[in-house]
Amino acid sequence: MVFRGKPSKACHRCRKRKLRCDLKSPLCGCCLRAGARCFGYRDPETLRINDETEAVRSRATPRKADSTPKECGLTPPLASLPVDILVRAREIFFAHYIADFCRVWDFLYPYFSSITAPDHLTLSIDAVSLAFLSHQFTSPLAQQLGRRKYVFALRKINAALQSLRTIHEPATLQTTLLLDLFEKIMSPVSGGKDSQRAHVDGALALVKLKQLDHFTDTAGLRVLERLSMNAIISYISQGDPVPPELREIREHMARFTNTMDPKWKLSGIVLEVTDLVSAIRRGVFTVPGQVQRCIELDKQLEQVAREASPDWFRERRCISSRETRSRVLDDFYDVYSTRITAQRWNALRIIRIFLSEEIVKTLSAFHDPQSRLELQRASATVALTIQEVCASVPQMTDCEGAAQQKLPHGLVPRASSMHDHTLSHFLDAYILIFPLYVAYWSRECPNVVRIWILQQLEHIADHFGIKEAKSVVEILRGANENGRVGPWEVYRLLGSYAFAA
């Protein structure tokens, strides 16, 4: 080995593209503006005369889920970073989570500057911003600071709840929702049933105390939309009935909402499915009544799907025999107008799979003609729905084909090559994990499809470096030995409604 001069301190992406790297922590400005992952900086003193075999190997696989914090370049001394990392965490949270991934949080835009927000809201935004940064970039420092901000926010919100003046302020309810979001991102599977829903129940109590007539402006209605969505998912995932307060919120929102919107119709059906799941667990239904209710709700979902276009636009594209097939299950895939549209379609499909699985499970012991007919219909519904879930995958993950337009401008990947992805593209891949798991989990899923699904989850884990996908793969591989893991357990592992539809 020879002395080669002083190497650049720049991050890998800036060196590769010959950009001027600003060397800011935890990630450089060029990567931030491009929405790309920044994998940190090299120490030039250690690279002048050195065996770089391991360094080259690590750069060849920079997106592995088990990359250490040191490789990600996100663990400088605590004293040198808090202000800088907090500013960047906020920028990333608002630019990528609120503006791109989950736009229903747009009621937080007025509080982008901490000057305009009360302390408890500022601290909760800081906590969630750091949690999101930690989740996306595996930053122990962001995680540490985020937990600290969360504790401070809890103290401040508890004080605010003791005051008759502040308890009715919009920021108090918004803070409660943000604290819930923080827990879903940072501690997705910790705590018991009550603790997992504590902030949601607290937010419902605040709405009841303030009264719905005070929620008539755009921001207030968006807060109610976020709360109702979180509450519905919390109750259905735990098998509990919908509380009256949630139905009252929905009735109030109907006065200000386009009730013909497919999203509105879907959320209403999910509300009914939540009560159905609870009733089944409590043994309220007779067998015929249970099956009939499942059929009724599935038909309603089918109708939403038929009437959704053009609001939920998608286009089916067929592939030729010359095109790559490793990322395409059949000879076609679907292209959606937005990620949100794909999420909504897959949310509808997931509920249809749950309902049809319940029908199949219930009717398997019956052999009369009507039961056989309904069982066949349910099995066919599951098969078609799984096929549609799988057809939603290539647009997000096939970087050599359907997903190539998602890559940074000018980048054309070669087969099996490692390349950059924008943060938005990582989120595109992330939303597929739960629908793919539900499809695999279904007892009606053919083995050949299960093999393909497992391959796609492995691809998401390895190619995109998403550690949660790797965890799901391990769950599926251990299913024969450890038994099937329920979908809602995996849903919580993925961060619940913080990331999944």
Buried (B, 14 or more C-beta within 10 A) or exposed (E): EEEEEEBBBBBBBBBEBEBEBBEBBBBBBBBBEBBBBBBBBBEEEEBEEEEEEEBEEBBEEBBBBEBEBEBBBBBBEEEEBEEEBBEBBBBBBBBBBBEBBBEEBBBBEEBBEBEEBBBBBBBBBBBBBBBBBBBBBBBBBBBBBBBBBBEBBBEBBEEBBEEEEBBBBBBBBBBBBBBBBBBBBBBBEEEEEEEBBBBBBBBBEBBBEBEBEEBEEEBBBBBBBBBBBBBBBBBBBBBBBBBEBBBBBBEBBEEEBEEEEBBBBBBBBBBBBBBBBBBBEEEEBEEEEBBBBBBEBBEBBEEBBEEBEEBBEBEEEEBEEEBEEBBBBEEEBBBBEEBBBBBBBBBBBBBBBBBBBBBBEBBEEBEEEEBEEBBEBBBEBBBEBBBBBBBBBBBBBBBBBBBEEBBBEEEEBEEEEBBBBBBBBBBBBBBBBBBBBBBBBBEBBEEEBBEBBBBBBBBBBBBBBBBBBBBBBEBBEEEEEEEEBEBBEBBBBBBBBBBBB
